[in-house]
Amino acid sequence: MKDNDLTALVVRAPDNVLYLTNYWCMKGYDAVVFPREGEPTLIAIEPQLVDAERNSWTKDIRLFKSYHPSDPRPPQYRALDQALAVLKERGLTDKVGIELNMGTQASDRMVGEPTTPTQLYFDAFGEVAGQVVDATPLLNEARAIKTPQEIERMRLANELAALAMEHTRENMRPGMKESEVGGMYESFVHGLGVGYKGKVEMARAFTLVWSGKGIATFTATSDRPIQKNEPTLFEIWVCVDGYWTDLTKNACPGELTPEYHKLLNLLLGVFNEAVAHSQDGASFPELDRLIRARIAEGGYPGQPSHPICHGVGARAHEPPYAHQAGGGVMKKGMVLAIEPGIYWPGGGGLRLEDDFLITDKGNEKLCTYPDDFRLV
């Protein structure tokens, strides 16, 4: 903030509120005024005071009402009023950074109905601040390097993801619907995860499940039956107190067909080479070129049709991203999802994906469920 001559940040996206205060909001209406110097101010919806007091690092908590008898506006406008008042009260109006270019944001704790700012929200800061700038690049840069607390939450999320995968693999059967198996996975995470090891307040999972010829990028989970002797692919997002995994795991009821043995062996070779590349100082563009070249050499040019590496943290997909036409290097403390995939015309294929913490000795795989799912 000093380097950018910022007086204060004002953030409203739930993932940035969490990052700056340790408070994961319930409804997504809350905000934070984060000054360059001094205590941040958390602006929280009134019914969540107990949660805010228990979790927030700041003691300066201002409340706004979810329902106000004389104010017909939605509650997020009362949060905005509070944010503007704090900026003026504390003399933080010289140069203010707000989230002008988020693109996407993580969900609040209710997860089903994300809230996003309106034009009025953005315009309001120009009325009180001498200068308003986009704080998104600064937040992205800071968030790319994870703190020990963030890493602990991501370890817990990956633990739950692996346990849920074991549970689902043991209980799924050919003929079950993809949606039935997805529900089995998600309910296991929520049931075990809340209170897990005495460390987790909220755990949720979201999955896309595809079996056999249903494997593609990206389609919805359906009522297709789970196939025998073909892989069922799980696209997995597990969230622990606002911190996420992004994983792809596979299971096969029965014995894999020869063509899938061949495809899995190819992908494992590509994946292992990509993981060996991923260390402090390694090039993101080179990783993208490496994975795509090895897949092309294996007979699948142009695959995969999706990015092959991105950051994970308070969002399941966040910067940095690996792209052959881009730039950047990996740094110690980043957590990266690496995800090569190959998909057959007409349906079917495989993807492998794990989250890796970049360390001073290389990297650490955070999920214990094996990528070579024949081993289980």
C-alpha positions as a LaTeX table, in Angstrom:
\begin{tabular}{lrrr}
\hline
Residue & $x$ (\AA) & $y$ (\AA) & $z$ (\AA) \\
\hline
Met1 & 0.00 & 0.00 & 0.00 \\
Lys2 & 2.89 & 2.37 & 0.76 \\
Asp3 & 4.47 & 1.60 & $-2.61$ \\
Asn4 & 1.17 & 2.45 & $-4.30$ \\
Asp5 & 0.60 & 5.55 & $-2.14$ \\
Leu6 & $-2.74$ & 4.14 & $-0.96$ \\
Thr7 & $-4.39$ & 5.67 & 2.09 \\
Ala8 & $-6.83$ & 2.80 & 2.51 \\
Leu9 & $-8.45$ & $-0.21$ & 0.89 \\
Val10 & $-12.18$ & $-0.85$ & 1.00 \\
Val11 & $-13.11$ & $-4.42$ & 0.09 \\
Arg12 & $-16.44$ & $-6.20$ & $-0.10$ \\
Ala13 & $-15.76$ & $-9.51$ & $-1.87$ \\
Pro14 & $-16.09$ & $-12.24$ & 0.78 \\
Asp15 & $-12.68$ & $-13.72$ & $-0.07$ \\
Asn16 & $-10.94$ & $-10.37$ & 0.43 \\
Val17 & $-12.89$ & $-9.66$ & 3.64 \\
Leu18 & $-11.69$ & $-13.04$ & 4.88 \\
Tyr19 & $-8.10$ & $-12.40$ & 3.78 \\
Leu20 & $-7.87$ & $-9.04$ & 5.56 \\
Thr21 & $-9.83$ & $-9.79$ & 8.76 \\
Asn22 & $-10.17$ & $-13.60$ & 9.21 \\
Tyr23 & $-13.96$ & $-13.15$ & 9.17 \\
Trp24 & $-15.89$ & $-15.19$ & 6.59 \\
Cys25 & $-19.18$ & $-13.38$ & 6.21 \\
Met26 & $-22.55$ & $-15.07$ & 6.07 \\
Lys27 & $-24.39$ & $-13.01$ & 3.46 \\
Gly28 & $-21.71$ & $-11.17$ & 1.50 \\
Tyr29 & $-22.97$ & $-7.72$ & 2.47 \\
Asp30 & $-20.07$ & $-6.92$ & 4.81 \\
Ala31 & $-17.07$ & $-4.68$ & 4.10 \\
Val32 & $-13.64$ & $-3.79$ & 5.45 \\
Val33 & $-11.88$ & $-0.46$ & 5.60 \\
Phe34 & $-8.20$ & $-1.37$ & 5.72 \\
Pro35 & $-5.94$ & 1.65 & 6.32 \\
Arg36 & $-2.25$ & 1.79 & 5.49 \\
Glu37 & $-1.64$ & 2.55 & 9.15 \\
Gly38 & $-3.74$ & 1.66 & 12.16 \\
Glu39 & $-6.52$ & $-0.78$ & 12.95 \\
Pro40 & $-8.84$ & $-2.04$ & 10.17 \\
Thr41 & $-12.58$ & $-1.55$ & 10.55 \\
Leu42 & $-14.87$ & $-4.52$ & 9.91 \\
Ile43 & $-18.40$ & $-3.55$ & 8.90 \\
Ala44 & $-20.58$ & $-6.57$ & 9.68 \\
Ile45 & $-24.27$ & $-7.39$ & 9.47 \\
Glu46 & $-25.83$ & $-7.15$ & 12.94 \\
Pro47 & $-26.91$ & $-10.81$ & 13.44 \\
Gln48 & $-23.31$ & $-11.96$ & 12.85 \\
Leu49 & $-21.74$ & $-9.98$ & 15.71 \\
Val50 & $-20.81$ & $-13.11$ & 17.69 \\
Asp51 & $-19.11$ & $-14.68$ & 14.66 \\
Ala52 & $-17.32$ & $-11.44$ & 13.87 \\
Glu53 & $-16.08$ & $-11.00$ & 17.43 \\
Arg54 & $-14.87$ & $-14.59$ & 17.62 \\
Asn55 & $-12.99$ & $-14.65$ & 14.32 \\
Ser56 & $-11.98$ & $-11.14$ & 13.33 \\
Trp57 & $-8.46$ & $-9.93$ & 13.98 \\
Thr58 & $-9.71$ & $-6.37$ & 14.35 \\
Lys59 & $-11.66$ & $-5.18$ & 17.38 \\
Asp60 & $-13.12$ & $-2.21$ & 15.52 \\
Ile61 & $-16.40$ & $-3.76$ & 14.38 \\
Arg62 & $-19.23$ & $-1.55$ & 13.14 \\
Leu63 & $-22.67$ & $-3.10$ & 12.70 \\
Phe64 & $-25.45$ & $-2.45$ & 10.22 \\
Lys65 & $-28.97$ & $-3.79$ & 10.34 \\
Ser66 & $-30.26$ & $-6.48$ & 8.01 \\
Tyr67 & $-33.69$ & $-4.85$ & 8.28 \\
His68 & $-34.13$ & $-1.18$ & 9.14 \\
Pro69 & $-37.66$ & 0.09 & 9.84 \\
Ser70 & $-37.10$ & 3.46 & 8.16 \\
Asp71 & $-34.71$ & 2.41 & 5.36 \\
Pro72 & $-36.19$ & 0.34 & 2.51 \\
Arg73 & $-32.84$ & $-0.21$ & 0.77 \\
Pro74 & $-31.13$ & $-3.64$ & 0.74 \\
Pro75 & $-28.72$ & $-4.12$ & 3.65 \\
Gln76 & $-25.53$ & $-3.76$ & 1.58 \\
Tyr77 & $-26.31$ & $-0.06$ & 1.10 \\
Arg78 & $-26.18$ & 0.46 & 4.85 \\
Ala79 & $-22.77$ & $-1.24$ & 4.84 \\
Leu80 & $-21.65$ & 1.20 & 2.14 \\
Asp81 & $-22.86$ & 4.13 & 4.25 \\
Gln82 & $-20.74$ & 2.84 & 7.13 \\
Ala83 & $-17.66$ & 2.42 & 4.93 \\
Leu84 & $-17.90$ & 5.95 & 3.61 \\
Ala85 & $-18.44$ & 7.30 & 7.12 \\
Val86 & $-15.34$ & 5.48 & 8.41 \\
Leu87 & $-13.20$ & 6.87 & 5.59 \\
Lys88 & $-14.29$ & 10.41 & 6.44 \\
Glu89 & $-14.15$ & 9.91 & 10.21 \\
Arg90 & $-10.58$ & 8.61 & 10.08 \\
Gly91 & $-9.31$ & 10.98 & 7.39 \\
Leu92 & $-8.63$ & 8.19 & 4.90 \\
Thr93 & $-9.92$ & 9.91 & 1.79 \\
Asp94 & $-6.75$ & 10.86 & $-0.11$ \\
Lys95 & $-6.32$ & 7.77 & $-2.30$ \\
Val96 & $-8.63$ & 4.80 & $-1.84$ \\
Gly97 & $-8.33$ & 1.39 & $-3.49$ \\
Ile98 & $-11.49$ & $-0.62$ & $-4.21$ \\
Glu99 & $-12.18$ & $-3.86$ & $-6.13$ \\
Leu100 & $-12.86$ & $-2.48$ & $-9.60$ \\
Asn101 & $-11.85$ & $-5.58$ & $-11.59$ \\
Met102 & $-12.52$ & $-8.69$ & $-9.52$ \\
Gly103 & $-13.92$ & $-10.73$ & $-12.40$ \\
Thr104 & $-15.00$ & $-13.50$ & $-10.03$ \\
Gln105 & $-15.26$ & $-13.78$ & $-6.28$ \\
Ala106 & $-15.60$ & $-16.58$ & $-3.78$ \\
Ser107 & $-18.95$ & $-17.19$ & $-2.15$ \\
Asp108 & $-19.96$ & $-16.11$ & 1.31 \\
Arg109 & $-20.65$ & $-18.75$ & 3.95 \\
Met110 & $-24.19$ & $-19.34$ & 2.62 \\
Val111 & $-22.57$ & $-20.10$ & $-0.79$ \\
Gly112 & $-25.82$ & $-20.40$ & $-2.75$ \\
Glu113 & $-26.47$ & $-16.74$ & $-3.53$ \\
Pro114 & $-23.34$ & $-14.62$ & $-4.04$ \\
Thr115 & $-23.82$ & $-10.86$ & $-3.85$ \\
Thr116 & $-21.90$ & $-8.39$ & $-5.98$ \\
Pro117 & $-21.54$ & $-4.59$ & $-5.86$ \\
Thr118 & $-23.74$ & $-2.30$ & $-7.92$ \\
Gln119 & $-22.74$ & 0.78 & $-9.92$ \\
Leu120 & $-23.91$ & 2.95 & $-7.03$ \\
Tyr121 & $-21.36$ & 1.25 & $-4.76$ \\
Phe122 & $-18.44$ & 2.12 & $-7.05$ \\
Asp123 & $-19.64$ & 5.66 & $-7.74$ \\
Ala124 & $-20.05$ & 6.45 & $-4.05$ \\
Phe125 & $-16.30$ & 6.41 & $-3.34$ \\
Gly126 & $-15.65$ & 9.14 & $-5.88$ \\
Glu127 & $-17.83$ & 11.44 & $-3.79$ \\
Val128 & $-15.64$ & 11.16 & $-0.66$ \\
Ala129 & $-12.13$ & 10.25 & $-1.89$ \\
Gly130 & $-9.64$ & 12.48 & $-3.66$ \\
Gln131 & $-8.64$ & 9.55 & $-5.86$ \\
Val132 & $-10.15$ & 6.10 & $-6.36$ \\
Val133 & $-8.02$ & 3.34 & $-7.90$ \\
Asp134 & $-8.30$ & $-0.39$ & $-8.54$ \\
Ala135 & $-6.91$ & $-2.41$ & $-5.62$ \\
Thr136 & $-7.30$ & $-5.77$ & $-7.39$ \\
Pro137 & $-3.69$ & $-6.13$ & $-8.64$ \\
Leu138 & $-2.34$ & $-5.35$ & $-5.16$ \\
Leu139 & $-4.67$ & $-7.86$ & $-3.51$ \\
Asn140 & $-3.81$ & $-10.51$ & $-6.11$ \\
Glu141 & $-0.10$ & $-10.05$ & $-5.53$ \\
Ala142 & $-0.43$ & $-10.27$ & $-1.74$ \\
Arg143 & $-2.81$ & $-13.23$ & $-1.80$ \\
Ala144 & $-0.59$ & $-15.30$ & $-4.12$ \\
Ile145 & 1.85 & $-15.99$ & $-1.25$ \\
Lys146 & 0.05 & $-17.96$ & 1.45 \\
Thr147 & 0.53 & $-17.47$ & 5.18 \\
Pro148 & 0.90 & $-20.44$ & 7.57 \\
Gln149 & $-2.72$ & $-19.99$ & 8.69 \\
Glu150 & $-3.98$ & $-20.08$ & 5.10 \\
Ile151 & $-1.92$ & $-23.20$ & 4.39 \\
Glu152 & $-3.33$ & $-24.90$ & 7.49 \\
Arg153 & $-6.89$ & $-24.34$ & 6.27 \\
Met154 & $-6.01$ & $-25.63$ & 2.83 \\
Arg155 & $-4.41$ & $-28.74$ & 4.35 \\
Leu156 & $-7.64$ & $-29.39$ & 6.25 \\
Ala157 & $-9.69$ & $-28.93$ & 3.08 \\
Asn158 & $-7.45$ & $-31.38$ & 1.22 \\
Glu159 & $-7.69$ & $-33.89$ & 4.09 \\
Leu160 & $-11.47$ & $-33.79$ & 3.93 \\
Ala161 & $-11.38$ & $-34.09$ & 0.15 \\
Ala162 & $-9.30$ & $-37.27$ & 0.39 \\
Leu163 & $-11.49$ & $-38.79$ & 3.12 \\
Ala164 & $-14.62$ & $-38.05$ & 1.11 \\
Met165 & $-13.07$ & $-39.59$ & $-1.97$ \\
Glu166 & $-12.25$ & $-42.79$ & $-0.06$ \\
His167 & $-15.79$ & $-42.92$ & 1.35 \\
Thr168 & $-17.39$ & $-42.37$ & $-2.04$ \\
Arg169 & $-15.15$ & $-44.85$ & $-3.84$ \\
Glu170 & $-16.03$ & $-47.55$ & $-1.31$ \\
Asn171 & $-19.79$ & $-46.92$ & $-1.54$ \\
Met172 & $-20.45$ & $-46.07$ & $-5.19$ \\
Arg173 & $-21.78$ & $-48.84$ & $-7.41$ \\
Pro174 & $-22.29$ & $-49.24$ & $-11.15$ \\
Gly175 & $-25.79$ & $-48.12$ & $-12.09$ \\
Met176 & $-26.03$ & $-45.36$ & $-9.49$ \\
Lys177 & $-26.73$ & $-41.93$ & $-10.95$ \\
Glu178 & $-23.82$ & $-39.49$ & $-11.27$ \\
Ser179 & $-25.86$ & $-37.04$ & $-9.19$ \\
Glu180 & $-26.40$ & $-39.65$ & $-6.47$ \\
Val181 & $-22.66$ & $-40.20$ & $-6.19$ \\
Gly182 & $-21.99$ & $-36.45$ & $-6.20$ \\
Gly183 & $-24.49$ & $-36.02$ & $-3.37$ \\
Met184 & $-22.76$ & $-38.79$ & $-1.42$ \\
Tyr185 & $-19.44$ & $-36.95$ & $-1.70$ \\
Glu186 & $-20.79$ & $-33.53$ & $-0.80$ \\
Ser187 & $-22.82$ & $-34.69$ & 2.20 \\
Phe188 & $-19.82$ & $-36.57$ & 3.62 \\
Val189 & $-17.68$ & $-33.42$ & 3.59 \\
His190 & $-20.37$ & $-31.30$ & 5.23 \\
Gly191 & $-21.22$ & $-33.95$ & 7.83 \\
Leu192 & $-17.66$ & $-34.77$ & 8.89 \\
Gly193 & $-16.14$ & $-31.40$ & 8.12 \\
Val194 & $-18.09$ & $-29.12$ & 10.47 \\
Gly195 & $-16.10$ & $-29.39$ & 13.70 \\
Tyr196 & $-13.37$ & $-31.52$ & 12.06 \\
Lys197 & $-10.44$ & $-31.96$ & 14.49 \\
Gly198 & $-11.90$ & $-29.14$ & 16.56 \\
Lys199 & $-10.56$ & $-26.66$ & 13.98 \\
Val200 & $-13.27$ & $-26.20$ & 11.34 \\
Glu201 & $-16.38$ & $-24.04$ & 11.68 \\
Met202 & $-17.80$ & $-24.61$ & 8.20 \\
Ala203 & $-16.96$ & $-27.14$ & 5.50 \\
Arg204 & $-18.76$ & $-27.54$ & 2.20 \\
Ala205 & $-18.06$ & $-29.46$ & $-0.99$ \\
Phe206 & $-19.13$ & $-28.98$ & $-4.58$ \\
Thr207 & $-18.58$ & $-31.62$ & $-7.25$ \\
Leu208 & $-19.07$ & $-32.32$ & $-10.91$ \\
Val209 & $-19.31$ & $-36.07$ & $-11.46$ \\
Trp210 & $-19.00$ & $-37.69$ & $-14.88$ \\
Ser211 & $-18.71$ & $-41.39$ & $-15.68$ \\
Gly212 & $-17.43$ & $-43.15$ & $-18.78$ \\
Lys213 & $-18.48$ & $-41.34$ & $-21.95$ \\
Gly214 & $-19.96$ & $-38.61$ & $-19.77$ \\
Ile215 & $-16.42$ & $-37.32$ & $-19.04$ \\
Ala216 & $-15.98$ & $-33.98$ & $-20.82$ \\
Thr217 & $-15.16$ & $-30.33$ & $-20.17$ \\
Phe218 & $-17.36$ & $-28.91$ & $-18.79$ \\
Thr219 & $-20.84$ & $-30.33$ & $-18.51$ \\
Ala220 & $-23.27$ & $-30.65$ & $-15.65$ \\
Thr221 & $-23.58$ & $-33.73$ & $-13.49$ \\
Ser222 & $-26.57$ & $-35.71$ & $-14.78$ \\
Asp223 & $-28.62$ & $-38.83$ & $-14.17$ \\
Arg224 & $-26.24$ & $-40.93$ & $-16.29$ \\
Pro225 & $-25.38$ & $-44.26$ & $-14.62$ \\
Ile226 & $-21.96$ & $-44.96$ & $-13.12$ \\
Gln227 & $-20.10$ & $-47.23$ & $-15.53$ \\
Lys228 & $-18.34$ & $-50.48$ & $-14.65$ \\
Asn229 & $-14.71$ & $-50.84$ & $-15.82$ \\
Glu230 & $-14.52$ & $-47.16$ & $-16.82$ \\
Pro231 & $-13.41$ & $-44.20$ & $-14.71$ \\
Thr232 & $-15.78$ & $-41.89$ & $-12.92$ \\
Leu233 & $-14.24$ & $-38.43$ & $-12.71$ \\
Phe234 & $-14.82$ & $-36.08$ & $-9.77$ \\
Glu235 & $-14.18$ & $-32.37$ & $-10.22$ \\
Ile236 & $-13.90$ & $-31.34$ & $-6.57$ \\
Trp237 & $-14.04$ & $-28.07$ & $-4.68$ \\
Val238 & $-13.90$ & $-28.41$ & $-0.89$ \\
Cys239 & $-14.08$ & $-25.25$ & 1.21 \\
Val240 & $-12.91$ & $-25.01$ & 4.84 \\
Asp241 & $-13.69$ & $-21.70$ & 6.54 \\
Gly242 & $-13.32$ & $-19.84$ & 3.27 \\
Tyr243 & $-10.26$ & $-21.63$ & 1.88 \\
Trp244 & $-10.56$ & $-24.00$ & $-1.05$ \\
Thr245 & $-9.21$ & $-26.99$ & $-2.87$ \\
Asp246 & $-9.40$ & $-27.49$ & $-6.61$ \\
Leu247 & $-8.92$ & $-31.18$ & $-7.36$ \\
Thr248 & $-9.81$ & $-33.80$ & $-9.93$ \\
Lys249 & $-9.92$ & $-37.38$ & $-8.68$ \\
Asn250 & $-11.02$ & $-40.61$ & $-10.31$ \\
Ala251 & $-12.42$ & $-43.96$ & $-9.25$ \\
Cys252 & $-13.28$ & $-47.10$ & $-11.21$ \\
Pro253 & $-15.72$ & $-49.80$ & $-10.16$ \\
Gly254 & $-14.15$ & $-52.91$ & $-11.67$ \\
Glu255 & $-11.07$ & $-53.23$ & $-13.86$ \\
Leu256 & $-10.04$ & $-50.42$ & $-16.20$ \\
Thr257 & $-10.22$ & $-51.19$ & $-19.89$ \\
Pro258 & $-6.90$ & $-51.41$ & $-21.79$ \\
Glu259 & $-7.49$ & $-48.08$ & $-23.55$ \\
Tyr260 & $-7.93$ & $-46.35$ & $-20.20$ \\
His261 & $-4.79$ & $-48.01$ & $-18.80$ \\
Lys262 & $-2.89$ & $-46.53$ & $-21.75$ \\
Leu263 & $-4.44$ & $-43.08$ & $-21.35$ \\
Leu264 & $-3.78$ & $-43.00$ & $-17.59$ \\
Asn265 & $-0.13$ & $-44.03$ & $-18.07$ \\
Leu266 & 0.33 & $-41.20$ & $-20.58$ \\
Leu267 & $-1.27$ & $-38.61$ & $-18.31$ \\
Leu268 & 0.69 & $-39.75$ & $-15.25$ \\
Gly269 & 3.93 & $-39.26$ & $-17.17$ \\
Val270 & 2.89 & $-35.76$ & $-18.21$ \\
Phe271 & 1.66 & $-34.93$ & $-14.71$ \\
Asn272 & 4.83 & $-36.13$ & $-12.99$ \\
Glu273 & 7.02 & $-34.10$ & $-15.35$ \\
Ala274 & 4.89 & $-31.02$ & $-14.69$ \\
Val275 & 5.16 & $-31.52$ & $-10.93$ \\
Ala276 & 8.95 & $-31.89$ & $-11.16$ \\
His277 & 9.07 & $-28.57$ & $-13.04$ \\
Ser278 & 7.06 & $-26.76$ & $-10.35$ \\
Gln279 & 9.42 & $-25.14$ & $-7.86$ \\
Asp280 & 10.52 & $-21.73$ & $-6.65$ \\
Gly281 & 11.65 & $-19.68$ & $-9.66$ \\
Ala282 & 10.14 & $-21.98$ & $-12.31$ \\
Ser283 & 8.53 & $-20.37$ & $-15.36$ \\
Phe284 & 4.75 & $-20.40$ & $-15.72$ \\
Pro285 & 4.89 & $-20.12$ & $-19.55$ \\
Glu286 & 7.32 & $-23.04$ & $-19.71$ \\
Leu287 & 4.97 & $-25.19$ & $-17.63$ \\
Asp288 & 2.11 & $-24.54$ & $-20.05$ \\
Arg289 & 4.33 & $-25.30$ & $-23.05$ \\
Leu290 & 5.71 & $-28.44$ & $-21.37$ \\
Ile291 & 2.34 & $-30.01$ & $-20.58$ \\
Arg292 & 0.83 & $-29.26$ & $-23.98$ \\
Ala293 & 3.92 & $-30.50$ & $-25.83$ \\
Arg294 & 3.98 & $-33.80$ & $-23.93$ \\
Ile295 & 0.27 & $-34.36$ & $-24.51$ \\
Ala296 & 0.72 & $-33.62$ & $-28.23$ \\
Glu297 & 3.65 & $-36.06$ & $-28.37$ \\
Gly298 & 1.31 & $-38.67$ & $-26.88$ \\
Gly299 & $-1.06$ & $-38.24$ & $-29.81$ \\
Tyr300 & $-3.48$ & $-35.59$ & $-28.54$ \\
Pro301 & $-2.49$ & $-32.19$ & $-30.02$ \\
Gly302 & $-4.54$ & $-29.23$ & $-28.85$ \\
Gln303 & $-5.38$ & $-30.81$ & $-25.48$ \\
Pro304 & $-6.54$ & $-29.84$ & $-22.97$ \\
Ser305 & $-9.04$ & $-27.15$ & $-23.87$ \\
His306 & $-8.73$ & $-25.55$ & $-20.43$ \\
Pro307 & $-5.86$ & $-23.85$ & $-18.50$ \\
Ile308 & $-3.37$ & $-26.26$ & $-16.92$ \\
Cys309 & $-2.27$ & $-24.34$ & $-13.81$ \\
His310 & $-3.64$ & $-21.61$ & $-11.54$ \\
Gly311 & $-3.53$ & $-20.38$ & $-7.97$ \\
Val312 & $-5.83$ & $-21.66$ & $-5.22$ \\
Gly313 & $-6.65$ & $-20.04$ & $-1.87$ \\
Ala314 & $-9.60$ & $-17.97$ & $-0.72$ \\
Arg315 & $-10.98$ & $-18.75$ & $-4.18$ \\
Ala316 & $-10.81$ & $-22.07$ & $-5.98$ \\
His317 & $-9.48$ & $-20.25$ & $-9.07$ \\
Glu318 & $-7.28$ & $-17.21$ & $-8.51$ \\
Pro319 & $-4.05$ & $-15.71$ & $-9.87$ \\
Pro320 & $-1.42$ & $-16.60$ & $-10.90$ \\
Tyr321 & $-2.24$ & $-18.46$ & $-14.11$ \\
Ala322 & 0.16 & $-20.36$ & $-16.38$ \\
His323 & $-0.05$ & $-19.47$ & $-20.06$ \\
Gln324 & 2.54 & $-19.89$ & $-22.80$ \\
Ala325 & 1.92 & $-16.34$ & $-24.05$ \\
Gly326 & 2.07 & $-14.86$ & $-20.55$ \\
Gly327 & 4.82 & $-14.45$ & $-17.98$ \\
Gly328 & 5.72 & $-14.88$ & $-14.35$ \\
Val329 & 7.50 & $-17.38$ & $-12.16$ \\
Met330 & 6.48 & $-19.60$ & $-9.28$ \\
Lys331 & 7.36 & $-18.40$ & $-5.79$ \\
Lys332 & 7.73 & $-20.10$ & $-2.44$ \\
Gly333 & 4.41 & $-19.96$ & $-0.60$ \\
Met334 & 2.18 & $-20.20$ & $-3.65$ \\
Val335 & $-0.43$ & $-22.96$ & $-3.82$ \\
Leu336 & $-1.03$ & $-24.08$ & $-7.39$ \\
Ala337 & $-3.52$ & $-26.45$ & $-9.00$ \\
Ile338 & $-1.89$ & $-28.40$ & $-11.83$ \\
Glu339 & $-4.42$ & $-30.13$ & $-14.11$ \\
Pro340 & $-3.47$ & $-31.83$ & $-17.39$ \\
Gly341 & $-6.35$ & $-33.56$ & $-19.13$ \\
Ile342 & $-7.16$ & $-35.46$ & $-22.31$ \\
Tyr343 & $-10.71$ & $-35.81$ & $-23.63$ \\
Trp344 & $-11.86$ & $-38.10$ & $-26.44$ \\
Pro345 & $-14.21$ & $-37.03$ & $-29.24$ \\
Gly346 & $-17.66$ & $-38.33$ & $-28.43$ \\
Gly347 & $-17.01$ & $-38.51$ & $-24.70$ \\
Gly348 & $-14.63$ & $-40.11$ & $-22.27$ \\
Gly349 & $-11.12$ & $-39.25$ & $-21.17$ \\
Leu350 & $-9.26$ & $-38.34$ & $-17.99$ \\
Arg351 & $-7.95$ & $-35.41$ & $-16.01$ \\
Leu352 & $-5.51$ & $-35.40$ & $-13.10$ \\
Glu353 & $-5.40$ & $-32.45$ & $-10.73$ \\
Asp354 & $-3.82$ & $-31.73$ & $-7.38$ \\
Asp355 & $-2.92$ & $-28.73$ & $-5.27$ \\
Phe356 & 0.79 & $-28.15$ & $-4.67$ \\
Leu357 & 2.46 & $-25.86$ & $-2.13$ \\
Ile358 & 5.68 & $-24.41$ & $-3.56$ \\
Thr359 & 8.45 & $-24.79$ & $-0.97$ \\
Asp360 & 12.16 & $-24.04$ & $-0.75$ \\
Lys361 & 12.81 & $-27.70$ & $-1.59$ \\
Gly362 & 10.41 & $-28.05$ & $-4.53$ \\
Asn363 & 6.74 & $-28.62$ & $-3.81$ \\
Glu364 & 4.35 & $-30.51$ & $-1.54$ \\
Lys365 & 1.24 & $-32.34$ & $-2.73$ \\
Leu366 & $-1.60$ & $-31.44$ & $-0.36$ \\
Cys367 & $-4.12$ & $-34.23$ & $-1.09$ \\
Thr368 & $-3.24$ & $-37.83$ & $-0.22$ \\
Tyr369 & $-5.70$ & $-39.53$ & $-2.58$ \\
Pro370 & $-3.52$ & $-41.05$ & $-5.33$ \\
Asp371 & $-3.61$ & $-39.77$ & $-8.88$ \\
Asp372 & $-2.93$ & $-43.29$ & $-10.09$ \\
Phe373 & $-6.30$ & $-44.46$ & $-8.82$ \\
Arg374 & $-5.47$ & $-48.07$ & $-9.71$ \\
Leu375 & $-3.42$ & $-48.08$ & $-6.49$ \\
Val376 & $-6.53$ & $-47.91$ & $-4.29$ \\
\hline
\end{tabular}
